[in-house]
Amino acid sequence: MNYQELYNQSIQNPEAFWAEQARQVDWFTQPQTILSEDENGYPMWYKDGSLNACYLALDKHIADGFGEEIALIYDSPVTQTVKKYTYNEVKSEVARLAGGLVSLGLKKGHTAVIYMPMIPQATFAMLACARIGVTHSVVFGGFAPHELAIRIDDCKPRVIITASSGIEIDRLIAYKPLVDEAIELAEHKPKKVVVLNRKLGARIPFKKYDVDYDALVYGSEEVDCVPVESTHPLYVLYTSGTTGKPKGIVRDTGGYVTALQFSMQKIYGVQPGEVFWAASDVGWVVGHSYIVYGPLLNRNTTIVFEGKPIKTPDASTFWRVIAEHRVSVMFTAPTAIRAIKKEDPNGEFIKQYDLSCLRTQFLAGERCDVATLEWYREHIPIPAIDHWWQTESGWPMIANMMGVEYLPIKPGSSGKAVSGYNIMILGENGQELAPNEEGYVVIKLPLPPGTLLDIWNDNERFQAGYLNKFPGYYFSGDGGYKDEDGYIYITGRVDDVINVAGHRLSTAEMEEIVASHHSVAECAVIGINDELKGQIPLALVVTKLGEEIEHFQLQHEVVKLVREQIGAVASLRDVVVVNRLPKTRSGKILRKLLRSIADGENFQIPSTIDDEAIIGEVREVLELAKIGSFK
């Protein structure tokens, strides 16, 4: 069956399509009701089925005779450690930790917060919670106490599971004092904090609520999996909201495991037994779906990587991991590839490794510029697939479905709609737009299985943020267009579309052009206030390492490129060179923050920022150039 046939089936008869996919899952109670509605009229899947995600990720494979296969590889260049775990070993660790959590009073319906670095125990903790029906909420280990406290107050965990420290390239970050401070700040007080001592030298202040991780695990009996309803919340994962208060995205169990297994096979095209590597963090949705649950459900060896694409120790790290562990399919953010490209523009490190095992490279998390895509394909001649999805969706919405049919790649497009997602482009009044007309990217309800159920304890915010703008549709918050072949182009958040003298222009399109300049490593184009035209674009660029070009020459050439490819209407005249761009820890450029700095507006520093010092660096450059509010 080709892509179009499979896609048509999923849209024309979603109930029959997803009933067939559910039959690929080993349920405790096979669902009879495939599609129904909750009390608010929102679609939900498999409501009368029961299962357990941990059972499907571990116990099932052991029962099928694969207990001695490698389930997880821990590769930590920052501690110079590589350790491999079989399914039997992971199950033993998980089942005993689950037993320990039960002994602390946790049971189905409770919540637990996991605040850990990229170590195997973070994965064990997630699976242990799933094993006993406890809803986990993983908080990225780099969040400050204030942000952790907000999440504690929202999901009210009985237990926090943490580690003594994390490592940021070559810097030790003590986690336990951060957790203690967060508990002080929070109104809700967890009963216990389980602490894994990594014995790396970090300070571990002892509190009465502390429990030693190793003592808990090795003093506990293994416990069996608890059956849960399909709609039981497997996890709550917080994502940024426009109000500044994080939104707790609620994920079900049955729909999620069905969708993930489908995606591993049909989108990523991986076979059971192969090695799959998502170079992300368990604190983000990619880590939940494609470091932990997706690969293990599909019996793929997964890699827990504690390091960075550069500086741990250099730009060869990714290629070393791929070659050493024989990775078949990889997934990372374009920003990681850009960082490698900046350090090693000619791909010299790539030549040192045998990458013949690597079949496909997937890129997501941010828009992939054409220059990065082409650099990758030049040095590693395999399909490099851009695809698009969100924390809310939990799995890809737009992709090239490599397990079904490898469609031609159109640079700048994330591909075509994935099976189950009826993606449309609507205008301001809800009308469907013609090909190549830019509008709002929406998905007609019902969303397929595995997507968000709700916002934790805030259905009103869920309805307002996603469903009310276009009744009958999920509003993605992104703008984009479809071409005549059905390829979808995401042009960025709707507030990234700027209005220059009445003309709606995509900053993402301008970024593509700026990034194509041979001296540019990465860039951001934002719209800043202009007295005459309302808004005008500003390009902030980071030049390639070792590249020597005069600023005025770079500005002249970049402006000329944009004028040639978009026209004078683009009005780009300001190009500034910065050392770094402000990003989240997951690699997304903070464009809204850049706009606020340039326009002289008050702003809150986002909790997800990688390095606050970059704000001062950018401000200084804009002051010197007399741009925006610094004129």
KEVEXTI-627770 format. One line per 3 residues: number of its first residue (from 1); their letters; for each residue x, y, z of C-alpha. Coordinates in Angstrom, 2 decimals. Layout:
N
NUM> A> X,Y,Z  ...
END
This chain:
631
1> MNY> 0.00,0.00,0.00  1.39,3.41,-0.94  1.27,6.62,1.11
4> QEL> -1.86,8.06,-0.48  -3.89,4.86,-0.12  -2.95,4.52,3.56
7> YNQ> -3.63,8.19,4.24  -7.02,8.10,2.49  -8.07,5.08,4.57
10> SIQ> -7.19,6.91,7.80  -9.21,10.01,6.87  -12.22,8.36,5.21
13> NPE> -12.79,5.81,7.98  -10.70,6.71,11.03  -12.56,4.31,13.31
16> AFW> -11.82,1.25,11.15  -8.25,2.41,10.51  -7.37,2.84,14.18
19> AEQ> -9.24,-0.34,15.15  -6.81,-2.17,12.87  -3.79,-0.43,14.43
22> ARQ> -5.06,-1.26,17.94  -5.00,-4.95,17.01  -1.20,-4.67,16.78
25> VDW> -1.11,-3.88,20.53  -1.16,-6.55,23.27  -4.05,-5.27,25.40
28> FTQ> -5.13,-6.81,28.71  -8.71,-5.99,27.61  -9.17,-5.44,23.88
31> PQT> -11.22,-2.25,23.31  -14.65,-2.66,21.76  -15.42,1.07,21.60
34> ILS> -12.86,2.56,19.23  -13.96,6.21,19.01  -16.23,8.06,21.44
37> EDE> -16.47,11.43,23.20  -15.68,12.61,26.70  -18.05,14.64,28.88
40> NGY> -17.02,17.83,27.05  -17.70,16.38,23.60  -14.00,15.96,22.77
43> PMW> -13.06,12.78,20.84  -11.30,9.98,22.73  -10.00,6.57,21.73
46> YKD> -10.38,2.99,23.02  -12.19,4.02,26.23  -13.08,0.45,27.32
49> GSL> -9.65,-1.08,26.71  -7.09,-1.81,29.43  -3.32,-2.27,29.16
52> NAC> 0.00,-1.19,30.66  2.70,0.77,28.81  5.55,-0.68,30.89
55> YLA> 4.36,-4.22,30.17  4.39,-3.51,26.44  7.83,-1.87,26.60
58> LDK> 9.55,-4.62,28.63  7.61,-7.66,29.90  6.05,-8.53,26.55
61> HIA> 9.44,-8.74,24.81  10.82,-10.92,27.59  7.78,-13.22,27.32
64> DGF> 8.41,-13.38,23.56  11.97,-14.61,24.14  13.96,-11.38,23.69
67> GEE> 15.01,-10.85,27.31  18.72,-10.96,26.52  18.52,-8.43,23.67
70> IAL> 19.92,-4.98,24.39  17.09,-2.63,25.31  19.05,0.47,26.31
73> IYD> 22.53,1.87,25.77  23.74,4.60,28.11  26.42,6.64,26.37
76> SPV> 27.85,9.48,28.45  30.85,11.28,26.98  30.74,13.71,29.93
79> TQT> 31.49,10.84,32.37  33.25,8.67,29.77  30.77,5.85,30.38
82> VKK> 29.09,3.39,28.06  26.78,0.81,29.63  24.34,-1.59,27.98
85> YTY> 21.20,-3.05,29.56  19.20,-6.06,28.36  15.42,-6.17,28.59
88> NEV> 15.78,-8.49,31.58  18.08,-6.03,33.34  15.87,-3.01,32.63
91> KSE> 12.79,-4.90,33.82  14.50,-5.88,37.06  15.57,-2.27,37.75
94> VAR> 12.13,-0.90,36.85  10.07,-3.51,38.71  12.07,-3.09,41.91
97> LAG> 11.91,0.71,41.72  8.16,0.34,41.20  8.04,-1.87,44.30
100> GLV> 9.93,0.80,46.22  7.49,3.50,45.09  4.57,1.31,46.24
103> SLG> 6.27,0.99,49.64  6.31,4.81,49.82  2.54,4.84,49.39
106> LKK> 2.24,5.46,45.65  -0.59,3.81,43.78  -2.65,4.15,40.63
109> GHT> -4.07,7.66,40.32  -1.21,9.38,42.13  1.36,11.62,40.44
112> AVI> 5.16,11.78,40.68  7.63,14.35,39.39  10.89,13.16,37.80
115> YMP> 13.72,15.74,37.77  16.81,13.98,36.46  19.65,14.31,33.97
118> MIP> 20.07,12.05,30.93  20.87,8.84,32.79  19.25,5.38,32.61
121> QAT> 17.53,5.91,35.96  15.41,8.67,34.42  14.01,6.10,31.99
124> FAM> 13.63,3.53,34.77  11.67,6.05,36.84  9.25,6.81,33.98
127> LAC> 8.64,3.12,33.33  8.32,2.34,37.05  5.57,4.94,37.37
130> ARI> 3.81,3.55,34.30  4.11,0.04,35.77  1.99,0.91,38.82
133> GVT> -0.41,3.40,37.19  1.23,6.51,38.64  1.08,9.50,36.28
136> HSV> 4.59,10.89,35.85  5.57,14.44,35.07  9.15,14.77,33.89
139> VFG> 10.59,18.23,34.45  13.67,19.09,32.42  16.70,18.93,34.73
142> GFA> 17.88,22.41,33.82  14.78,24.21,35.13  15.27,26.59,38.03
145> PHE> 13.53,26.02,41.40  10.79,28.57,40.65  9.76,26.71,37.48
148> LAI> 9.94,23.35,39.24  7.78,24.74,42.07  5.10,25.89,39.58
151> RID> 4.91,22.36,38.20  4.84,20.82,41.68  1.89,23.01,42.62
154> DCK> 0.07,22.17,39.40  0.39,18.37,39.35  0.76,17.82,43.13
157> PRV> 3.17,14.86,43.20  3.38,12.61,46.25  7.01,11.84,45.37
160> IIT> 9.84,13.56,43.47  12.54,11.37,41.93  15.85,13.15,41.35
163> ASS> 19.62,12.71,41.21  22.48,14.36,43.03  23.73,16.13,39.91
166> GIE> 23.74,16.65,36.20  26.62,17.67,33.95  26.50,20.53,31.45
169> IDR> 29.49,19.87,29.15  32.17,20.20,31.88  30.16,21.84,34.66
172> LIA> 28.60,19.93,37.55  25.06,21.07,38.42  23.85,20.04,41.87
175> YKP> 20.19,19.01,41.52  19.28,18.27,45.14  19.60,21.87,46.42
178> LVD> 17.39,22.98,43.50  14.73,20.43,44.44  14.86,21.48,48.10
181> EAI> 14.44,25.13,47.15  11.53,24.27,44.84  9.78,22.41,47.66
184> ELA> 10.29,25.45,49.92  8.72,27.68,47.27  5.82,25.34,46.46
187> EHK> 2.57,25.34,48.37  2.16,21.62,47.78  4.67,19.54,49.74
190> PKK> 5.60,16.11,48.34  5.86,13.41,50.99  9.17,11.95,49.79
193> VVV> 12.16,12.80,47.57  14.00,9.81,46.13  17.64,10.79,45.45
196> LNR> 20.09,8.89,43.27  23.63,9.66,44.44  25.78,9.72,41.31
199> KLG> 28.89,10.16,43.47  30.31,12.89,41.27  31.07,15.27,44.11
202> ARI> 27.88,17.36,44.18  26.51,18.58,47.48  23.51,16.55,48.72
205> PFK> 21.90,18.32,51.68  19.89,15.76,53.66  16.23,16.43,54.48
208> KYD> 13.77,14.36,56.49  11.79,13.59,53.35  14.81,12.10,51.52
211> VDY> 15.03,8.46,50.46  18.17,6.93,48.92  17.43,5.63,45.41
214> DAL> 19.77,2.63,45.56  18.62,1.56,49.02  14.98,1.82,47.91
217> VYG> 15.54,-0.23,44.74  17.73,-2.94,46.19  15.61,-3.28,49.32
220> SEE> 12.40,-3.81,47.32  10.70,-6.75,45.65  9.73,-6.65,42.00
223> VDC> 6.07,-5.81,41.41  3.86,-6.72,38.47  2.22,-4.31,36.03
226> VPV> -1.08,-2.75,37.06  -3.73,-2.76,34.32  -4.97,0.78,33.55
229> EST> -7.78,2.10,31.39  -6.82,3.27,27.91  -7.72,6.84,28.89
232> HPL> -5.64,6.72,32.09  -3.09,9.60,32.06  0.33,8.08,31.39
235> YVL> 2.00,11.44,31.91  1.63,15.20,32.20  4.23,17.20,30.26
238> YTS> 4.45,20.95,30.63  4.91,23.22,27.65  5.14,27.01,27.36
241> GTT> 1.93,28.99,27.33  1.18,32.49,26.10  0.14,33.52,29.61
244> GKP> 3.53,32.58,31.05  1.96,29.77,33.08  3.04,26.36,31.72
247> KGI> 0.34,24.12,30.24  0.24,20.53,31.49  -0.41,18.45,28.38
250> VRD> -2.21,15.24,29.39  -1.37,12.06,27.46  -3.48,8.92,27.60
253> TGG> -2.08,5.39,27.59  -3.93,3.29,24.99  -4.05,5.81,22.18
256> YVT> -0.46,6.82,22.79  1.08,3.34,22.63  -0.98,2.54,19.53
259> ALQ> 0.16,5.74,17.78  3.81,5.32,18.80  4.03,1.75,17.55
262> FSM> 2.43,2.84,14.29  4.86,5.77,13.98  7.98,3.69,14.64
265> QKI> 7.06,1.34,11.83  5.31,3.59,9.32  7.02,6.98,9.78
268> YGV> 10.52,6.10,10.99  10.63,2.79,9.16  12.49,0.87,11.87
271> QPG> 12.25,-2.87,12.35  12.19,-4.58,15.77  15.76,-5.31,16.92
274> EVF> 17.31,-2.28,15.19  19.01,0.60,17.04  17.09,3.90,17.11
277> WAA> 18.59,7.07,18.53  16.73,10.26,19.39  19.36,12.77,20.50
280> SDV> 17.11,14.71,22.83  16.29,14.79,26.54  13.62,12.93,28.50
283> GWV> 12.42,16.33,29.74  10.95,17.08,26.30  8.23,15.34,24.31
286> VGH> 10.81,13.84,21.93  12.40,12.10,24.90  9.08,10.69,26.09
289> SYI> 8.00,9.45,22.68  11.27,8.47,21.01  13.86,7.82,23.70
292> VYG> 11.61,5.89,26.07  8.23,4.65,24.91  8.34,4.46,21.10
295> PLL> 11.58,2.48,20.65  10.93,0.12,23.55  7.36,-0.59,22.43
298> NRN> 8.71,-1.49,18.99  11.59,-3.53,20.49  14.25,-1.14,19.27
301> TTI> 17.45,-0.57,21.20  17.30,3.02,22.45  20.24,5.29,23.36
304> VFE> 20.29,7.50,26.42  22.95,10.07,25.52  24.41,12.38,28.15
307> GKP> 26.32,14.92,26.11  26.10,17.59,23.43  26.69,17.56,19.66
310> IKT> 29.83,19.66,20.20  32.31,20.11,23.06  31.77,16.62,24.50
313> PDA> 34.51,16.41,23.42  34.10,17.88,19.90  31.94,17.89,16.77
316> STF> 32.64,14.20,16.10  30.49,12.91,18.99  27.33,12.17,17.01
319> WRV> 29.23,10.28,14.34  31.11,8.27,16.98  27.86,7.22,18.68
322> IAE> 26.23,6.24,15.36  29.24,4.16,14.27  29.94,2.56,17.64
325> HRV> 26.37,1.48,18.38  25.34,0.80,14.76  22.42,3.21,14.73
328> SVM> 19.93,2.54,11.91  17.72,5.62,12.26  18.47,8.86,14.09
331> FTA> 16.38,11.83,15.14  17.76,15.19,16.27  17.03,18.91,16.05
334> PTA> 18.36,20.98,13.13  20.13,23.21,15.64  22.38,20.27,16.57
337> IRA> 23.38,19.79,12.94  23.96,23.53,12.55  26.24,23.48,15.62
340> IKK> 28.24,20.61,14.10  28.31,22.35,10.72  29.66,25.53,12.32
343> EDP> 32.50,23.64,14.05  33.25,21.33,11.12  32.02,23.05,7.92
346> NGE> 33.86,20.66,5.62  32.72,17.50,7.41  36.23,16.31,8.25
349> FIK> 35.06,14.47,11.37  32.42,12.59,9.38  35.13,11.00,7.24
352> QYD> 36.68,9.35,10.30  33.71,7.04,10.96  31.94,4.19,9.23
355> LSC> 28.35,5.42,9.04  27.15,2.72,6.66  24.68,1.52,9.32
358> LRT> 22.73,4.79,9.24  19.74,4.56,6.93  17.72,7.71,7.66
361> QFL> 18.21,10.99,9.52  15.09,12.69,10.89  15.07,16.36,11.91
364> AGE> 12.41,18.18,13.95  11.83,20.52,16.87  12.23,23.65,14.77
367> RCD> 12.07,24.53,11.11  14.95,23.02,9.18  16.56,25.53,6.85
370> VAT> 17.49,24.35,3.36  21.20,25.11,3.84  21.44,22.73,6.82
373> LEW> 19.52,20.02,4.98  21.79,20.33,1.96  24.98,20.34,4.08
376> YRE> 23.88,17.12,5.73  23.01,15.40,2.45  26.29,16.52,0.93
379> HIP> 28.34,14.86,3.65  26.10,11.91,4.53  24.28,10.72,1.40
382> IPA> 21.16,9.28,3.05  17.62,10.69,3.27  17.54,13.63,5.69
385> IDH> 13.88,14.00,6.58  12.42,17.17,8.04  9.16,16.54,9.89
388> WWQ> 6.82,18.52,12.13  4.92,17.91,15.32  4.26,19.39,18.75
391> TES> 4.27,18.53,22.44  0.50,18.50,22.09  0.45,15.90,19.31
394> GWP> 2.96,13.54,20.94  4.00,12.10,17.57  4.55,13.45,14.03
397> MIA> 1.79,15.28,12.20  3.66,16.03,8.96  6.42,13.77,7.64
400> NMM> 7.78,11.63,4.86  6.45,8.23,5.95  9.59,6.20,5.33
403> GVE> 8.02,2.91,6.41  5.30,3.27,3.77  6.72,5.12,0.77
406> YLP> 9.74,7.38,0.36  8.32,10.43,-1.36  10.48,13.05,-3.10
409> IKP> 11.85,15.64,-0.67  10.94,19.27,-1.21  13.37,21.44,0.76
412> GSS> 11.49,23.82,3.02  8.54,21.44,3.41  8.08,19.05,6.34
415> GKA> 6.41,16.61,3.95  2.80,15.51,3.73  0.15,14.98,6.40
418> VSG> 0.72,11.79,8.40  -2.02,9.15,8.40  -4.76,10.19,10.80
421> YNI> -4.15,13.95,10.58  -6.64,15.77,8.36  -4.55,18.93,8.04
424> MIL> -6.10,21.97,6.42  -5.07,25.58,5.83  -7.77,28.04,6.84
427> GEN> -8.17,31.78,6.39  -9.15,34.28,9.08  -12.86,33.52,8.61
430> GQE> -12.43,29.74,8.67  -12.54,29.25,4.91  -10.23,26.64,3.35
433> LAP> -7.50,28.32,1.30  -6.26,27.41,-2.16  -2.82,25.82,-2.76
436> NEE> 0.12,28.13,-1.96  -2.08,30.54,0.03  -0.73,31.08,3.51
439> GYV> -3.07,30.73,6.48  -3.63,28.92,9.77  -2.58,25.28,10.10
442> VIK> -5.44,23.32,11.65  -6.43,19.66,11.99  -10.01,18.57,11.55
445> LPL> -11.36,16.64,14.53  -11.06,13.90,15.57  -7.33,14.06,16.13
448> PPG> -5.81,10.58,15.82  -4.89,8.49,18.90  -1.93,9.58,21.04
451> TLL> -2.59,13.31,20.89  -3.40,15.46,23.92  -6.45,14.54,26.02
454> DIW> -6.67,17.84,27.87  -4.68,20.37,29.89  -4.15,19.10,33.42
457> NDN> -6.95,20.45,35.64  -7.77,23.23,33.17  -10.23,22.20,30.47
460> ERF> -11.29,25.82,29.95  -7.76,26.74,28.90  -7.64,23.65,26.66
463> QAG> -10.82,24.71,24.86  -9.72,28.35,24.58  -6.21,27.59,23.35
466> YLN> -6.89,24.85,20.85  -10.57,24.41,19.96  -12.49,27.68,20.09
469> KFP> -10.79,29.65,17.30  -12.04,27.27,14.61  -14.87,25.07,15.97
472> GYY> -14.49,21.46,14.81  -10.74,21.87,14.37  -7.60,21.73,16.48
475> FSG> -5.69,25.02,16.04  -1.95,24.38,15.95  -0.88,28.00,16.51
478> DGG> 1.25,27.81,13.37  0.91,29.36,9.96  1.69,27.64,6.69
481> YKD> 0.48,26.56,3.28  0.04,23.50,1.09  1.33,23.30,-2.43
484> EDG> -0.54,21.72,-5.33  1.02,18.31,-4.50  -0.16,18.30,-0.89
487> YIY> 3.24,19.13,0.62  2.89,21.30,3.70  5.16,24.24,4.52
490> ITG> 5.17,25.51,8.10  6.11,29.17,8.12  6.25,29.57,11.88
493> RVD> 4.06,30.62,14.75  1.34,32.95,13.61  3.03,35.78,15.46
496> DVI> 6.13,35.19,13.32  4.29,36.47,10.27  5.04,40.17,9.93
499> NVA> 3.08,42.89,8.24  5.28,45.24,6.24  3.27,48.13,4.82
502> GHR> 0.19,45.90,4.52  2.05,42.94,3.06  2.03,39.71,5.10
505> LST> 5.53,38.25,4.97  6.94,35.09,6.52  10.09,35.60,8.54
508> AEM> 10.76,31.87,8.10  11.00,32.38,4.34  13.48,35.20,4.83
511> EEI> 15.48,33.03,7.23  15.81,30.40,4.51  17.39,32.95,2.22
514> VAS> 19.68,34.50,4.84  20.83,31.02,5.93  21.77,30.17,2.36
517> HHS> 24.63,32.71,2.43  27.94,30.84,2.52  29.19,32.72,5.60
520> VAE> 26.09,32.19,7.75  26.03,29.35,10.30  22.56,30.18,11.63
523> CAV> 20.21,33.11,11.81  16.94,34.53,13.05  14.76,37.00,11.21
526> IGI> 12.25,38.93,13.30  9.82,41.75,12.68  10.53,44.93,14.62
529> NDE> 8.43,48.07,14.96  8.83,50.73,12.29  7.18,54.13,12.31
532> LKG> 6.60,54.18,8.56  5.81,50.60,7.61  4.46,49.18,10.83
535> QIP> 7.05,46.43,10.90  10.31,45.77,9.14  12.49,42.66,9.26
538> LAL> 15.77,42.43,11.16  18.26,39.62,10.52  20.56,38.46,13.33
541> VVT> 23.25,36.14,12.04  25.96,33.93,13.51  28.85,33.47,11.10
544> KLG> 30.66,30.19,10.55  33.71,29.47,12.67  36.84,30.82,11.03
547> EEI> 34.86,32.75,8.42  36.27,36.22,7.86  33.94,38.67,6.19
550> EHF> 33.45,42.37,6.76  30.13,43.24,8.34  29.16,45.76,5.67
553> QLQ> 29.92,43.19,2.95  27.81,40.51,4.66  24.96,42.95,5.13
556> HEV> 25.11,44.06,1.50  25.15,40.46,0.20  22.35,39.22,2.50
559> VKL> 20.08,42.18,1.70  20.73,41.59,-2.02  19.83,37.90,-1.67
562> VRE> 16.53,38.67,0.04  15.70,41.43,-2.44  16.42,39.06,-5.34
565> QIG> 14.34,36.19,-4.00  11.43,37.99,-2.30  11.60,41.49,-3.72
568> AVA> 11.97,45.00,-2.39  8.68,44.53,-0.52  10.60,42.50,2.06
571> SLR> 12.29,45.73,3.18  15.22,43.94,4.80  18.01,46.41,5.37
574> DVV> 19.36,45.65,8.84  21.67,42.66,9.29  23.64,42.35,12.52
577> VVN> 26.25,39.78,13.51  25.94,38.21,16.95  28.09,35.60,18.65
580> RLP> 25.10,33.53,19.72  21.33,33.47,19.44  19.17,33.00,22.56
583> KTR> 17.64,29.52,22.56  15.70,27.17,24.74  17.57,24.19,26.11
586> SGK> 15.89,22.08,23.44  17.41,24.31,20.74  14.54,26.57,19.67
589> ILR> 15.48,30.19,18.93  13.62,32.61,21.22  12.34,34.95,18.52
592> KLL> 9.70,36.59,20.70  12.42,37.53,23.19  14.55,38.99,20.37
595> RSI> 11.59,41.11,19.22  11.02,42.41,22.73  14.70,43.37,23.10
598> ADG> 14.77,45.18,19.74  11.46,46.98,20.39  12.46,48.01,23.91
601> ENF> 9.51,46.21,25.46  9.36,44.75,28.94  9.82,41.02,28.90
604> QIP> 10.17,38.06,31.21  13.22,35.90,30.66  11.79,32.51,29.60
607> STI> 12.47,29.69,32.04  13.63,27.53,29.16  16.50,29.83,28.08
610> DDE> 19.85,28.13,27.65  22.04,31.07,28.77  20.73,34.40,30.07
613> AII> 24.06,36.13,29.24  23.10,36.07,25.55  20.41,38.71,26.22
616> GEV> 23.06,41.27,27.18  25.21,40.33,24.19  22.33,40.89,21.75
619> REV> 21.30,44.17,23.39  24.87,45.47,23.13  25.05,44.65,19.41
622> LEL> 21.71,46.39,18.74  22.80,49.45,20.74  26.03,49.76,18.77
625> AKI> 24.15,49.36,15.49  21.44,51.82,16.63  18.65,49.45,15.60
628> GSF> 15.02,49.42,16.73  14.44,51.14,20.05  18.18,51.89,20.31
631> K> 18.12,54.48,17.52
END
